[in-house]
């Protein structure tokens, strides 16, 4: 599963400059056995009304191409 984590982290890295421009960021928390990616939203992304769109249109769409086994991407709250 390490290769899959690398693909997900690479996709996040590609989004990071856009997230950082708005004062936000995200990090990979987990990839479940049923191929659901869990990410933690950081900074401005936690409160942003567009964060769901960023996850769907940004990260999830990219992963459909680079890691088609990924079913979906969801934001989780981790303390």
PyMOL Python script that loads the backbone (N, CA, C, O; Angstrom):
from pymol import cmd

cmd.read_pdbstr("""\
ATOM      1  N   UNK A   1       0.831  -1.202   0.000  1.00  0.00           N
ATOM      2  CA  UNK A   1       0.000   0.000   0.000  1.00  0.00           C
ATOM      3  C   UNK A   1       0.871   1.259   0.000  1.00  0.00           C
ATOM      4  O   UNK A   1       0.368   2.363  -0.212  1.00  0.00           O
ATOM      5  N   UNK A   2       2.165   1.096   0.236  1.00  0.00           N
ATOM      6  CA  UNK A   2       3.046   2.261   0.266  1.00  0.00           C
ATOM      7  C   UNK A   2       3.043   3.009  -1.058  1.00  0.00           C
ATOM      8  O   UNK A   2       3.068   4.240  -1.070  1.00  0.00           O
ATOM      9  N   UNK A   3       3.014   2.303  -2.147  1.00  0.00           N
ATOM     10  CA  UNK A   3       3.000   2.947  -3.453  1.00  0.00           C
ATOM     11  C   UNK A   3       1.756   3.822  -3.599  1.00  0.00           C
ATOM     12  O   UNK A   3       1.830   4.919  -4.152  1.00  0.00           O
ATOM     13  N   UNK A   4       0.636   3.349  -3.117  1.00  0.00           N
ATOM     14  CA  UNK A   4      -0.609   4.110  -3.186  1.00  0.00           C
ATOM     15  C   UNK A   4      -0.508   5.368  -2.331  1.00  0.00           C
ATOM     16  O   UNK A   4      -0.965   6.435  -2.740  1.00  0.00           O
ATOM     17  N   UNK A   5       0.086   5.250  -1.150  1.00  0.00           N
ATOM     18  CA  UNK A   5       0.276   6.431  -0.294  1.00  0.00           C
ATOM     19  C   UNK A   5       1.151   7.462  -0.989  1.00  0.00           C
ATOM     20  O   UNK A   5       0.904   8.664  -0.883  1.00  0.00           O
ATOM     21  N   UNK A   6       2.165   6.999  -1.696  1.00  0.00           N
ATOM     22  CA  UNK A   6       3.030   7.922  -2.441  1.00  0.00           C
ATOM     23  C   UNK A   6       2.234   8.671  -3.511  1.00  0.00           C
ATOM     24  O   UNK A   6       2.426   9.873  -3.698  1.00  0.00           O
ATOM     25  N   UNK A   7       1.351   7.974  -4.207  1.00  0.00           N
ATOM     26  CA  UNK A   7       0.526   8.612  -5.231  1.00  0.00           C
ATOM     27  C   UNK A   7      -0.391   9.662  -4.617  1.00  0.00           C
ATOM     28  O   UNK A   7      -0.543  10.755  -5.163  1.00  0.00           O
ATOM     29  N   UNK A   8      -0.995   9.333  -3.493  1.00  0.00           N
ATOM     30  CA  UNK A   8      -1.898  10.277  -2.834  1.00  0.00           C
ATOM     31  C   UNK A   8      -1.121  11.493  -2.336  1.00  0.00           C
ATOM     32  O   UNK A   8      -1.551  12.631  -2.526  1.00  0.00           O
ATOM     33  N   UNK A   9       0.018  11.252  -1.701  1.00  0.00           N
ATOM     34  CA  UNK A   9       0.828  12.375  -1.217  1.00  0.00           C
ATOM     35  C   UNK A   9       1.335  13.246  -2.358  1.00  0.00           C
ATOM     36  O   UNK A   9       1.438  14.464  -2.210  1.00  0.00           O
ATOM     37  N   UNK A  10       1.651  12.639  -3.484  1.00  0.00           N
ATOM     38  CA  UNK A  10       2.079  13.402  -4.659  1.00  0.00           C
ATOM     39  C   UNK A  10       0.934  14.296  -5.164  1.00  0.00           C
ATOM     40  O   UNK A  10       1.154  15.454  -5.517  1.00  0.00           O
ATOM     41  N   UNK A  11      -0.272  13.752  -5.192  1.00  0.00           N
ATOM     42  CA  UNK A  11      -1.433  14.538  -5.618  1.00  0.00           C
ATOM     43  C   UNK A  11      -1.680  15.704  -4.658  1.00  0.00           C
ATOM     44  O   UNK A  11      -1.997  16.812  -5.091  1.00  0.00           O
ATOM     45  N   UNK A  12      -1.535  15.452  -3.361  1.00  0.00           N
ATOM     46  CA  UNK A  12      -1.687  16.525  -2.370  1.00  0.00           C
ATOM     47  C   UNK A  12      -0.594  17.570  -2.567  1.00  0.00           C
ATOM     48  O   UNK A  12      -0.859  18.770  -2.499  1.00  0.00           O
ATOM     49  N   UNK A  13       0.622  17.120  -2.809  1.00  0.00           N
ATOM     50  CA  UNK A  13       1.729  18.051  -3.041  1.00  0.00           C
ATOM     51  C   UNK A  13       1.459  18.952  -4.240  1.00  0.00           C
ATOM     52  O   UNK A  13       1.826  20.127  -4.230  1.00  0.00           O
ATOM     53  N   UNK A  14       0.816  18.406  -5.275  1.00  0.00           N
ATOM     54  CA  UNK A  14       0.486  19.208  -6.452  1.00  0.00           C
ATOM     55  C   UNK A  14      -0.579  20.256  -6.146  1.00  0.00           C
ATOM     56  O   UNK A  14      -0.589  21.324  -6.759  1.00  0.00           O
ATOM     57  N   UNK A  15      -1.468  19.964  -5.210  1.00  0.00           N
ATOM     58  CA  UNK A  15      -2.498  20.928  -4.802  1.00  0.00           C
ATOM     59  C   UNK A  15      -1.975  21.942  -3.790  1.00  0.00           C
ATOM     60  O   UNK A  15      -2.510  23.044  -3.675  1.00  0.00           O
ATOM     61  N   UNK A  16      -0.947  21.572  -3.072  1.00  0.00           N
ATOM     62  CA  UNK A  16      -0.465  22.369  -1.936  1.00  0.00           C
ATOM     63  C   UNK A  16      -0.212  23.844  -2.253  1.00  0.00           C
ATOM     64  O   UNK A  16      -0.604  24.691  -1.450  1.00  0.00           O
ATOM     65  N   UNK A  17       0.419  24.201  -3.374  1.00  0.00           N
ATOM     66  CA  UNK A  17       0.635  25.636  -3.630  1.00  0.00           C
ATOM     67  C   UNK A  17      -0.674  26.436  -3.675  1.00  0.00           C
ATOM     68  O   UNK A  17      -0.720  27.574  -3.209  1.00  0.00           O
ATOM     69  N   UNK A  18      -1.716  25.852  -4.223  1.00  0.00           N
ATOM     70  CA  UNK A  18      -3.010  26.540  -4.293  1.00  0.00           C
ATOM     71  C   UNK A  18      -3.634  26.653  -2.909  1.00  0.00           C
ATOM     72  O   UNK A  18      -4.218  27.680  -2.563  1.00  0.00           O
ATOM     73  N   UNK A  19      -3.507  25.602  -2.128  1.00  0.00           N
ATOM     74  CA  UNK A  19      -4.026  25.628  -0.764  1.00  0.00           C
ATOM     75  C   UNK A  19      -3.266  26.643   0.078  1.00  0.00           C
ATOM     76  O   UNK A  19      -3.865  27.413   0.829  1.00  0.00           O
ATOM     77  N   UNK A  20      -1.948  26.640  -0.051  1.00  0.00           N
ATOM     78  CA  UNK A  20      -1.108  27.554   0.723  1.00  0.00           C
ATOM     79  C   UNK A  20      -1.387  29.011   0.368  1.00  0.00           C
ATOM     80  O   UNK A  20      -1.321  29.884   1.234  1.00  0.00           O
ATOM     81  N   UNK A  21      -1.696  29.279  -0.897  1.00  0.00           N
ATOM     82  CA  UNK A  21      -2.013  30.650  -1.312  1.00  0.00           C
ATOM     83  C   UNK A  21      -3.195  31.212  -0.539  1.00  0.00           C
ATOM     84  O   UNK A  21      -3.279  32.419  -0.313  1.00  0.00           O
ATOM     85  N   UNK A  22      -4.103  30.339  -0.134  1.00  0.00           N
ATOM     86  CA  UNK A  22      -5.286  30.770   0.612  1.00  0.00           C
ATOM     87  C   UNK A  22      -5.129  30.538   2.114  1.00  0.00           C
ATOM     88  O   UNK A  22      -6.095  30.670   2.867  1.00  0.00           O
ATOM     89  N   UNK A  23      -3.925  30.197   2.549  1.00  0.00           N
ATOM     90  CA  UNK A  23      -3.667  30.009   3.969  1.00  0.00           C
ATOM     91  C   UNK A  23      -4.059  28.646   4.512  1.00  0.00           C
ATOM     92  O   UNK A  23      -4.224  28.473   5.720  1.00  0.00           O
ATOM     93  N   UNK A  24      -4.208  27.677   3.612  1.00  0.00           N
ATOM     94  CA  UNK A  24      -4.626  26.346   4.038  1.00  0.00           C
ATOM     95  C   UNK A  24      -3.650  25.266   3.635  1.00  0.00           C
ATOM     96  O   UNK A  24      -2.604  25.529   3.041  1.00  0.00           O
ATOM     97  N   UNK A  25      -4.017  24.049   3.972  1.00  0.00           N
ATOM     98  CA  UNK A  25      -3.211  22.886   3.615  1.00  0.00           C
ATOM     99  C   UNK A  25      -4.037  21.634   3.899  1.00  0.00           C
ATOM    100  O   UNK A  25      -5.121  21.730   4.474  1.00  0.00           O
ATOM    101  N   UNK A  26      -3.549  20.483   3.513  1.00  0.00           N
ATOM    102  CA  UNK A  26      -4.176  19.209   3.859  1.00  0.00           C
ATOM    103  C   UNK A  26      -3.093  18.165   3.969  1.00  0.00           C
ATOM    104  O   UNK A  26      -2.024  18.283   3.371  1.00  0.00           O
ATOM    105  N   UNK A  27      -3.390  17.134   4.750  1.00  0.00           N
ATOM    106  CA  UNK A  27      -2.438  16.036   4.880  1.00  0.00           C
ATOM    107  C   UNK A  27      -3.183  14.713   4.865  1.00  0.00           C
ATOM    108  O   UNK A  27      -4.336  14.617   5.285  1.00  0.00           O
ATOM    109  N   UNK A  28      -2.496  13.703   4.372  1.00  0.00           N
ATOM    110  CA  UNK A  28      -3.051  12.357   4.337  1.00  0.00           C
ATOM    111  C   UNK A  28      -3.091  11.793   5.745  1.00  0.00           C
ATOM    112  O   UNK A  28      -2.097  11.834   6.469  1.00  0.00           O
ATOM    113  N   UNK A  29      -4.254  11.263   6.131  1.00  0.00           N
ATOM    114  CA  UNK A  29      -4.407  10.618   7.429  1.00  0.00           C
ATOM    115  C   UNK A  29      -4.349   9.104   7.265  1.00  0.00           C
ATOM    116  O   UNK A  29      -3.633   8.419   7.995  1.00  0.00           O
ATOM    117  N   UNK A  30      -5.121   8.581   6.285  1.00  0.00           N
ATOM    118  CA  UNK A  30      -5.223   7.140   6.140  1.00  0.00           C
ATOM    119  C   UNK A  30      -5.812   6.798   4.782  1.00  0.00           C
ATOM    120  O   UNK A  30      -6.475   7.618   4.148  1.00  0.00           O
ATOM    121  N   UNK A  31      -5.557   5.579   4.352  1.00  0.00           N
ATOM    122  CA  UNK A  31      -6.240   4.987   3.203  1.00  0.00           C
ATOM    123  C   UNK A  31      -6.826   3.683   3.729  1.00  0.00           C
ATOM    124  O   UNK A  31      -6.093   2.801   4.176  1.00  0.00           O
ATOM    125  N   UNK A  32      -8.144   3.565   3.673  1.00  0.00           N
ATOM    126  CA  UNK A  32      -8.798   2.379   4.223  1.00  0.00           C
ATOM    127  C   UNK A  32      -8.630   1.187   3.288  1.00  0.00           C
ATOM    128  O   UNK A  32      -8.196   1.329   2.144  1.00  0.00           O
ATOM    129  N   UNK A  33      -8.981   0.018   3.796  1.00  0.00           N
ATOM    130  CA  UNK A  33      -8.889  -1.207   2.997  1.00  0.00           C
ATOM    131  C   UNK A  33      -9.835  -1.180   1.805  1.00  0.00           C
ATOM    132  O   UNK A  33      -9.606  -1.862   0.806  1.00  0.00           O
ATOM    133  N   UNK A  34     -10.906  -0.385   1.915  1.00  0.00           N
ATOM    134  CA  UNK A  34     -11.829  -0.265   0.784  1.00  0.00           C
ATOM    135  C   UNK A  34     -11.518   0.963  -0.068  1.00  0.00           C
ATOM    136  O   UNK A  34     -12.378   1.458  -0.797  1.00  0.00           O
ATOM    137  N   UNK A  35     -10.279   1.448   0.033  1.00  0.00           N
ATOM    138  CA  UNK A  35      -9.736   2.500  -0.826  1.00  0.00           C
ATOM    139  C   UNK A  35     -10.433   3.856  -0.701  1.00  0.00           C
ATOM    140  O   UNK A  35     -10.675   4.539  -1.696  1.00  0.00           O
ATOM    141  N   UNK A  36     -10.742   4.222   0.511  1.00  0.00           N
ATOM    142  CA  UNK A  36     -11.236   5.570   0.794  1.00  0.00           C
ATOM    143  C   UNK A  36     -10.076   6.334   1.425  1.00  0.00           C
ATOM    144  O   UNK A  36      -9.483   5.894   2.410  1.00  0.00           O
ATOM    145  N   UNK A  37      -9.767   7.488   0.836  1.00  0.00           N
ATOM    146  CA  UNK A  37      -8.682   8.323   1.340  1.00  0.00           C
ATOM    147  C   UNK A  37      -9.246   9.289   2.371  1.00  0.00           C
ATOM    148  O   UNK A  37     -10.234   9.976   2.113  1.00  0.00           O
ATOM    149  N   UNK A  38      -8.612   9.338   3.546  1.00  0.00           N
ATOM    150  CA  UNK A  38      -8.995  10.273   4.603  1.00  0.00           C
ATOM    151  C   UNK A  38      -7.911  11.343   4.679  1.00  0.00           C
ATOM    152  O   UNK A  38      -6.732  11.035   4.851  1.00  0.00           O
ATOM    153  N   UNK A  39      -8.322  12.602   4.551  1.00  0.00           N
ATOM    154  CA  UNK A  39      -7.393  13.713   4.659  1.00  0.00           C
ATOM    155  C   UNK A  39      -7.825  14.638   5.787  1.00  0.00           C
ATOM    156  O   UNK A  39      -9.007  14.728   6.118  1.00  0.00           O
ATOM    157  N   UNK A  40      -6.859  15.316   6.365  1.00  0.00           N
ATOM    158  CA  UNK A  40      -7.128  16.320   7.390  1.00  0.00           C
ATOM    159  C   UNK A  40      -6.922  17.684   6.766  1.00  0.00           C
ATOM    160  O   UNK A  40      -5.874  17.951   6.177  1.00  0.00           O
ATOM    161  N   UNK A  41      -7.920  18.552   6.892  1.00  0.00           N
ATOM    162  CA  UNK A  41      -7.814  19.913   6.398  1.00  0.00           C
ATOM    163  C   UNK A  41      -7.139  20.765   7.456  1.00  0.00           C
ATOM    164  O   UNK A  41      -7.442  20.652   8.644  1.00  0.00           O
ATOM    165  N   UNK A  42      -6.225  21.617   7.023  1.00  0.00           N
ATOM    166  CA  UNK A  42      -5.446  22.433   7.935  1.00  0.00           C
ATOM    167  C   UNK A  42      -5.600  23.917   7.603  1.00  0.00           C
ATOM    168  O   UNK A  42      -5.922  24.282   6.472  1.00  0.00           O
ATOM    169  N   UNK A  43      -5.368  24.752   8.592  1.00  0.00           N
ATOM    170  CA  UNK A  43      -5.401  26.203   8.391  1.00  0.00           C
ATOM    171  C   UNK A  43      -6.746  26.671   7.886  1.00  0.00           C
ATOM    172  O   UNK A  43      -7.793  26.251   8.378  1.00  0.00           O
ATOM    173  N   UNK A  44      -6.706  27.546   6.897  1.00  0.00           N
ATOM    174  CA  UNK A  44      -7.927  28.142   6.351  1.00  0.00           C
ATOM    175  C   UNK A  44      -8.858  27.106   5.723  1.00  0.00           C
ATOM    176  O   UNK A  44     -10.061  27.344   5.617  1.00  0.00           O
ATOM    177  N   UNK A  45      -8.326  25.975   5.310  1.00  0.00           N
ATOM    178  CA  UNK A  45      -9.158  24.939   4.683  1.00  0.00           C
ATOM    179  C   UNK A  45     -10.189  24.360   5.653  1.00  0.00           C
ATOM    180  O   UNK A  45     -11.226  23.850   5.229  1.00  0.00           O
ATOM    181  N   UNK A  46      -9.902  24.441   6.956  1.00  0.00           N
ATOM    182  CA  UNK A  46     -10.834  23.901   7.943  1.00  0.00           C
ATOM    183  C   UNK A  46     -12.162  24.645   7.934  1.00  0.00           C
ATOM    184  O   UNK A  46     -13.212  24.043   8.156  1.00  0.00           O
ATOM    185  N   UNK A  47     -12.124  25.931   7.683  1.00  0.00           N
ATOM    186  CA  UNK A  47     -13.325  26.767   7.748  1.00  0.00           C
ATOM    187  C   UNK A  47     -13.866  27.147   6.373  1.00  0.00           C
ATOM    188  O   UNK A  47     -14.950  27.721   6.271  1.00  0.00           O
ATOM    189  N   UNK A  48     -13.131  26.835   5.331  1.00  0.00           N
ATOM    190  CA  UNK A  48     -13.487  27.293   3.984  1.00  0.00           C
ATOM    191  C   UNK A  48     -14.696  26.548   3.432  1.00  0.00           C
ATOM    192  O   UNK A  48     -14.773  25.321   3.496  1.00  0.00           O
ATOM    193  N   UNK A  49     -15.628  27.306   2.895  1.00  0.00           N
ATOM    194  CA  UNK A  49     -16.822  26.700   2.305  1.00  0.00           C
ATOM    195  C   UNK A  49     -16.502  25.957   1.009  1.00  0.00           C
ATOM    196  O   UNK A  49     -17.310  25.148   0.551  1.00  0.00           O
ATOM    197  N   UNK A  50     -15.359  26.213   0.421  1.00  0.00           N
ATOM    198  CA  UNK A  50     -14.972  25.570  -0.834  1.00  0.00           C
ATOM    199  C   UNK A  50     -14.135  24.306  -0.623  1.00  0.00           C
ATOM    200  O   UNK A  50     -13.723  23.672  -1.595  1.00  0.00           O
ATOM    201  N   UNK A  51     -13.881  23.936   0.624  1.00  0.00           N
ATOM    202  CA  UNK A  51     -13.000  22.791   0.872  1.00  0.00           C
ATOM    203  C   UNK A  51     -13.554  21.492   0.304  1.00  0.00           C
ATOM    204  O   UNK A  51     -12.791  20.659  -0.185  1.00  0.00           O
ATOM    205  N   UNK A  52     -14.871  21.307   0.361  1.00  0.00           N
ATOM    206  CA  UNK A  52     -15.455  20.087  -0.221  1.00  0.00           C
ATOM    207  C   UNK A  52     -15.234  20.061  -1.728  1.00  0.00           C
ATOM    208  O   UNK A  52     -14.985  19.002  -2.304  1.00  0.00           O
ATOM    209  N   UNK A  53     -15.326  21.223  -2.365  1.00  0.00           N
ATOM    210  CA  UNK A  53     -15.083  21.315  -3.806  1.00  0.00           C
ATOM    211  C   UNK A  53     -13.612  21.022  -4.105  1.00  0.00           C
ATOM    212  O   UNK A  53     -13.300  20.350  -5.089  1.00  0.00           O
ATOM    213  N   UNK A  54     -12.723  21.516  -3.273  1.00  0.00           N
ATOM    214  CA  UNK A  54     -11.295  21.244  -3.461  1.00  0.00           C
ATOM    215  C   UNK A  54     -11.019  19.756  -3.369  1.00  0.00           C
ATOM    216  O   UNK A  54     -10.247  19.212  -4.158  1.00  0.00           O
ATOM    217  N   UNK A  55     -11.642  19.102  -2.414  1.00  0.00           N
ATOM    218  CA  UNK A  55     -11.440  17.658  -2.256  1.00  0.00           C
ATOM    219  C   UNK A  55     -11.997  16.916  -3.465  1.00  0.00           C
ATOM    220  O   UNK A  55     -11.324  16.045  -4.016  1.00  0.00           O
ATOM    221  N   UNK A  56     -13.217  17.248  -3.884  1.00  0.00           N
ATOM    222  CA  UNK A  56     -13.852  16.534  -4.996  1.00  0.00           C
ATOM    223  C   UNK A  56     -13.195  16.870  -6.330  1.00  0.00           C
ATOM    224  O   UNK A  56     -12.747  15.973  -7.043  1.00  0.00           O
ATOM    225  N   UNK A  57     -13.135  18.157  -6.671  1.00  0.00           N
ATOM    226  CA  UNK A  57     -12.657  18.572  -7.990  1.00  0.00           C
ATOM    227  C   UNK A  57     -11.140  18.555  -8.089  1.00  0.00           C
ATOM    228  O   UNK A  57     -10.589  18.389  -9.177  1.00  0.00           O
ATOM    229  N   UNK A  58     -10.472  18.723  -6.972  1.00  0.00           N
ATOM    230  CA  UNK A  58      -9.016  18.743  -6.997  1.00  0.00           C
ATOM    231  C   UNK A  58      -8.415  17.381  -6.746  1.00  0.00           C
ATOM    232  O   UNK A  58      -7.945  16.722  -7.673  1.00  0.00           O
ATOM    233  N   UNK A  59      -8.429  16.962  -5.511  1.00  0.00           N
ATOM    234  CA  UNK A  59      -7.746  15.730  -5.123  1.00  0.00           C
ATOM    235  C   UNK A  59      -8.412  14.477  -5.683  1.00  0.00           C
ATOM    236  O   UNK A  59      -7.735  13.624  -6.257  1.00  0.00           O
ATOM    237  N   UNK A  60      -9.713  14.357  -5.526  1.00  0.00           N
ATOM    238  CA  UNK A  60     -10.395  13.132  -5.963  1.00  0.00           C
ATOM    239  C   UNK A  60     -10.309  12.945  -7.476  1.00  0.00           C
ATOM    240  O   UNK A  60     -10.080  11.830  -7.945  1.00  0.00           O
ATOM    241  N   UNK A  61     -10.487  14.009  -8.238  1.00  0.00           N
ATOM    242  CA  UNK A  61     -10.402  13.897  -9.700  1.00  0.00           C
ATOM    243  C   UNK A  61      -8.981  13.523 -10.144  1.00  0.00           C
ATOM    244  O   UNK A  61      -8.807  12.728 -11.068  1.00  0.00           O
ATOM    245  N   UNK A  62      -7.981  14.090  -9.494  1.00  0.00           N
ATOM    246  CA  UNK A  62      -6.593  13.740  -9.813  1.00  0.00           C
ATOM    247  C   UNK A  62      -6.329  12.273  -9.520  1.00  0.00           C
ATOM    248  O   UNK A  62      -5.684  11.577 -10.304  1.00  0.00           O
ATOM    249  N   UNK A  63      -6.831  11.812  -8.388  1.00  0.00           N
ATOM    250  CA  UNK A  63      -6.596  10.416  -7.997  1.00  0.00           C
ATOM    251  C   UNK A  63      -7.339   9.431  -8.892  1.00  0.00           C
ATOM    252  O   UNK A  63      -6.898   8.293  -9.045  1.00  0.00           O
ATOM    253  N   UNK A  64      -8.449   9.840  -9.482  1.00  0.00           N
ATOM    254  CA  UNK A  64      -9.149   8.951 -10.417  1.00  0.00           C
ATOM    255  C   UNK A  64      -8.263   8.616 -11.606  1.00  0.00           C
ATOM    256  O   UNK A  64      -8.409   7.564 -12.229  1.00  0.00           O
ATOM    257  N   UNK A  65      -7.342   9.522 -11.913  1.00  0.00           N
ATOM    258  CA  UNK A  65      -6.419   9.305 -13.031  1.00  0.00           C
ATOM    259  C   UNK A  65      -5.167   8.569 -12.572  1.00  0.00           C
ATOM    260  O   UNK A  65      -4.756   7.589 -13.194  1.00  0.00           O
ATOM    261  N   UNK A  66      -4.556   9.041 -11.478  1.00  0.00           N
ATOM    262  CA  UNK A  66      -3.270   8.483 -11.051  1.00  0.00           C
ATOM    263  C   UNK A  66      -3.397   7.243 -10.175  1.00  0.00           C
ATOM    264  O   UNK A  66      -2.480   6.424 -10.116  1.00  0.00           O
ATOM    265  N   UNK A  67      -4.529   7.105  -9.497  1.00  0.00           N
ATOM    266  CA  UNK A  67      -4.763   5.948  -8.625  1.00  0.00           C
ATOM    267  C   UNK A  67      -6.235   5.553  -8.722  1.00  0.00           C
ATOM    268  O   UNK A  67      -7.007   5.787  -7.791  1.00  0.00           O
ATOM    269  N   UNK A  68      -6.622   4.956  -9.847  1.00  0.00           N
ATOM    270  CA  UNK A  68      -8.044   4.681 -10.090  1.00  0.00           C
ATOM    271  C   UNK A  68      -8.696   3.737  -9.088  1.00  0.00           C
ATOM    272  O   UNK A  68      -9.922   3.632  -9.046  1.00  0.00           O
ATOM    273  N   UNK A  69      -7.891   3.048  -8.279  1.00  0.00           N
ATOM    274  CA  UNK A  69      -8.469   2.172  -7.268  1.00  0.00           C
ATOM    275  C   UNK A  69      -9.097   2.952  -6.113  1.00  0.00           C
ATOM    276  O   UNK A  69      -9.892   2.402  -5.351  1.00  0.00           O
ATOM    277  N   UNK A  70      -8.744   4.223  -5.983  1.00  0.00           N
ATOM    278  CA  UNK A  70      -9.325   5.070  -4.936  1.00  0.00           C
ATOM    279  C   UNK A  70     -10.804   5.311  -5.247  1.00  0.00           C
ATOM    280  O   UNK A  70     -11.157   5.729  -6.350  1.00  0.00           O
ATOM    281  N   UNK A  71     -11.653   5.044  -4.267  1.00  0.00           N
ATOM    282  CA  UNK A  71     -13.105   5.164  -4.431  1.00  0.00           C
ATOM    283  C   UNK A  71     -13.560   6.592  -4.183  1.00  0.00           C
ATOM    284  O   UNK A  71     -14.325   7.155  -4.966  1.00  0.00           O
ATOM    285  N   UNK A  72     -13.077   7.186  -3.070  1.00  0.00           N
ATOM    286  CA  UNK A  72     -13.436   8.571  -2.772  1.00  0.00           C
ATOM    287  C   UNK A  72     -12.450   9.136  -1.766  1.00  0.00           C
ATOM    288  O   UNK A  72     -11.642   8.421  -1.173  1.00  0.00           O
ATOM    289  N   UNK A  73     -12.547  10.457  -1.597  1.00  0.00           N
ATOM    290  CA  UNK A  73     -11.718  11.180  -0.647  1.00  0.00           C
ATOM    291  C   UNK A  73     -12.655  11.898   0.325  1.00  0.00           C
ATOM    292  O   UNK A  73     -13.600  12.569  -0.091  1.00  0.00           O
ATOM    293  N   UNK A  74     -12.385  11.750   1.615  1.00  0.00           N
ATOM    294  CA  UNK A  74     -13.197  12.419   2.627  1.00  0.00           C
ATOM    295  C   UNK A  74     -12.295  13.160   3.606  1.00  0.00           C
ATOM    296  O   UNK A  74     -11.173  12.738   3.888  1.00  0.00           O
ATOM    297  N   UNK A  75     -12.814  14.274   4.117  1.00  0.00           N
ATOM    298  CA  UNK A  75     -12.105  15.032   5.147  1.00  0.00           C
ATOM    299  C   UNK A  75     -12.529  14.498   6.514  1.00  0.00           C
ATOM    300  O   UNK A  75     -13.708  14.251   6.768  1.00  0.00           O
ATOM    301  N   UNK A  76     -11.550  14.331   7.374  1.00  0.00           N
ATOM    302  CA  UNK A  76     -11.830  13.871   8.737  1.00  0.00           C
ATOM    303  C   UNK A  76     -11.226  14.851   9.719  1.00  0.00           C
ATOM    304  O   UNK A  76     -10.280  15.570   9.401  1.00  0.00           O
ATOM    305  N   UNK A  77     -11.787  14.869  10.919  1.00  0.00           N
ATOM    306  CA  UNK A  77     -11.223  15.701  11.973  1.00  0.00           C
ATOM    307  C   UNK A  77     -10.383  14.818  12.880  1.00  0.00           C
ATOM    308  O   UNK A  77     -10.861  13.817  13.414  1.00  0.00           O
ATOM    309  N   UNK A  78      -9.141  15.200  13.044  1.00  0.00           N
ATOM    310  CA  UNK A  78      -8.220  14.438  13.872  1.00  0.00           C
ATOM    311  C   UNK A  78      -7.625  15.389  14.899  1.00  0.00           C
ATOM    312  O   UNK A  78      -7.114  16.453  14.550  1.00  0.00           O
ATOM    313  N   UNK A  79      -7.694  15.006  16.144  1.00  0.00           N
ATOM    314  CA  UNK A  79      -7.129  15.854  17.210  1.00  0.00           C
ATOM    315  C   UNK A  79      -5.717  15.420  17.552  1.00  0.00           C
ATOM    316  O   UNK A  79      -5.082  16.014  18.423  1.00  0.00           O
TER     317      UNK A  79
END
""", "prot")
cmd.dss("prot")
cmd.show_as("cartoon", "prot")
cmd.util.cbc("prot")
cmd.orient("prot")
